[in-house]
Amino acid sequence: MEETFPFHYTLMDYLLCLFGLLMSLVDIGLDCWTVVSFYQNGNYVYMGVLIFFLLGSSLLVQVFSWIWYSDTPDNLQTHVEKFVKKHHLLKAFHFMQLAVYLRYAGLVEISTHRFLRSDRFKEGVSVNLNHDLFMLRLIEAFAENAPQLTLMMSIIAMRRELTLLTALKTLGSASALAASVVTYHRIMREFLPDKHKLKWSSSLVYFLWNLLLILARVTALALFASVFPCYIIAHFLSVWMVLVLVVWGQKTNFMDSSCGEWLYRGTVGLIWYFSWFNVGSGSTKLKNIIYYAVMGLDTMALLGFWCWKMEYCIPPFRPYIMIIILASLYVLGILMKILYYKKFHPNCDEKKTELHEDEPAMRAVACSAFIETDSAESSDFTKPVTGAQKRMRMMASNFY
């Protein structure tokens, strides 16, 4: 990697990394506490489902991490990674479900080194590590937290025990999901040459529309699961398979192997089940219209079945009010997304691609990849790249 790799890992990024590590440890503690609570209360079915979500998502994250380490076996840059590789502990770390914490340790080490010595080489490596780490966190969020939130909300709906505390917990969990999307979105912005001009206002709008849409979707799934607990599995499998085929039709090229690419497509299908995640090049307007129209109809259908079932249990006006509220959240979320792309979404200025002689061509490539895909095609890259740089470049060109 070039010493003048044009990215800047700030103190705020460093502190957010430490905060993310702390929250990850807290999340493990809360998950263990929830499992124990289900066991003590005799809710063995809920406990089993929750353990399935926890283990399944962790296994998925470890597989992605292992594939990414295997794709670039000679690019382990940190002392932590080199130590683990030297003593043949990489497989052991992944087997013990510790891949995320290994990456956190490497990022903290290299970021600390960067601040103490102001090393631009280490700065670029930090961006690579940051991207893969938060991509894994995003996968974990939708493979574990989203299904777990759906389970918890369905339990609340079945027991009809909605209190202010449970409502705040639900809102907090949904906010954490939206925050994971925003965090990854900001990581992609590292590729913008004018990153220092970014404002938090755009991230706030981005967070709000994701929160509204995720909350509407997850609530509808939870209400449906509360009255048709078995059919929610059939619903997920049928919708997920269709979404995977759609991802396949996008001709994605995110991973370096065909098996890894199909794993990625299946994971994107899982994310799409809850929220939009752009993975293809070209115009995104039509894709967004189709996605939100289809998912909106699916969400309303789930609410319709729930309302039909609940008419036999409680007065009918309550389910209708819930449908109106969730439909309003969904529409408001779409309107806020339109506002974001009209007023806050960054586009790369072609005039900023002029380079100094001592700067690498990577800067021009990074900027050209960010030109809005609705108005121009991304430039062909003459130099093949693999590993983290390929993944960052691919996702960045899709995001911007």
Secondary structure, DSSP 8 states (H G I E B T S, - for coil): --TT------HHHHHHHHHHHHHHHHHHHHHHHHHHHHHHTT-HHHHHHHHHHHHHHHHHHHHHHHHHHHHSTT---SHHHHHHHHTT-HHHHHHTT-HHHHHHHHHHHHHHHHHHH--HHHHHHHHHHHHHHHHHHHHHIIIIIHHHHHHHHHHHHHHT---HHHHHHHHHHHHHHHHHHHHHHHHHGGG-TTGGG--HHHHHHHHHHHHHHHHHHHHHHHHHHHH-TTHHHHHHHHHHHHHHHHHHHTT---SSSHHHHHHHHHHHHHHHHHS----S-S--HHHHHHHHHHHHHHHHHHHHHHHHHHTTTS-THHHHHHHHHHHHHHHHHHHHHHHIIIII-----GGGG---TTS-THHHHHHHTTS-TTTS-----SS---HHHHHHHHHHHHH-
